[in-house]
Amino acid sequence: MSANHSPGPGHPRPEQSDDVLLLTPGPTPLHPRALAALHWPVRGHMDPDVFAYNDGIVASLHELYGSGPGAFAALLSGTGSLAMEAGFMNLLEPGERVLVVSNGVFGDRMAEMARRQGAAVGLVSFSLGEPVDIERVRAEAERFRPKLLAVVHGETSSGVMNPVPALGAVARETGALFAVDAVTTVGMLPFAMTDWGIDYAYTGSQKCLSAPPGLAPVAFSARAMAAIEARRTPVASWYSDALGMRSYWENGEGGRSYHHTVPVQLHWATGEAVRAALDEGAEARARRAALLAAATERALASIGFRPLVAVEHRLATVLALTVPTGLADEEVRRRLRYDHGISVAGGLGELSGRIWRLGLMGENARPEHYLRLMDALARVLSEPHLPALFEEALAPVA
């Protein structure tokens, strides 16, 4: 078969795929260093080059998470949902108690995963976009006495930022382990596992890091690893067993052990993306997201979009805006995608048709990308002032 052979009718090739700008809460456009690394030579998963590169990834992940001495960090071969499940698999045995704090779709997903694994699940629920009431969580934790407290740091479904440091204090007060979904925060915003009392944290490669989808960077604290080692029963998921994974990622007395065939090209790309995030720095990346969010909010407010979440509880990396009355949500987003090559996410669950969710993570948090969105909306909605208003909002800090 010729190298230039086109896919048959059963395998259609996306048209003009390079021209689709992802302004979604993930995946995000690839970082140039991640894209270049996908073309590096293929190596076997037990090759010395892979082990050497993985050691660099581990060091970078410890720095990214602020995980502290004795922690274990790795890339799971799967998405952030695998990492969510792996946390419950490793840190809970059947019948043990977990208290999940939820104010969105992904908090609810945590509770569902824990139930399916046979845990005793307590749930402290808040409305979509509503901030967490720490005292209510503290009271329930004192009553329920969970082994594990779990929360989503940045709730992707509603754009709310949850108070992880304060929740970490609740976990310490009640003797619970603390698991945090950092999918829309780590790699773009400051994050400190040790300082905040976090025992398990994870993200997805395709979010703030702007690497291809398919890997989940995770970190277990020394306390979490000790709890896993002290389990009475084996981890129910062989694939997600942190002790089994550690034998591949860390060079023990007997050397490295084969665990599973890791996707080496994704390791190359994600390792470069993590390093790029560290090189830029979390503070600089957070400023970049905040400035774009403010300019975007100001421009779109002129046509009736309003923030779903109060500013003091707002997630910097996912701007959730309510859709103006009379705006045809699906039709406008369809025209943006097919007429202008821009992908924008709508709401999930109860918020479907009610909000837009604009990603400000990694490589989609760039002024030129949002100026392109304003240009497109100016045409779709006949609102020619949008680009100028956006640029004006950025001008004081340009």
Secondary structure, DSSP 8 states (H G I E B T S, - for coil): --TT----TTS---TTGGG-EE-SSSS----HHHHHHTTS----TT-HHHHHHHHHHHHHHHHHHT--TT-EEEEESS-HHHHHHHHHHHH--TT-EEEEEESSHHHHHHHHHHHHTT-EEEEEE--TT----HHHHHHHHHHH--SEEEEESEETTTTEE--HHHHHHHHHHHT-EEEEE-TTTBTTB---HHHHT-SEEE--TTSTT---SS-EEEEE-HHHHHHHHT-SS--S-TTT-HHHHHHHHS-BTTB----S---HHHHHHHHHHHHHHHHH-HHHHHHHHHHHHHHHHHHHHTTT-EESS-GGGB-TTEEEEE--TT--HHHHHHHHHHHH-EE-EE--GGGTTTEEEEE-SGGG--HHHHHHHHHHHHHHTT-TTHHHHHHHHHGGG-
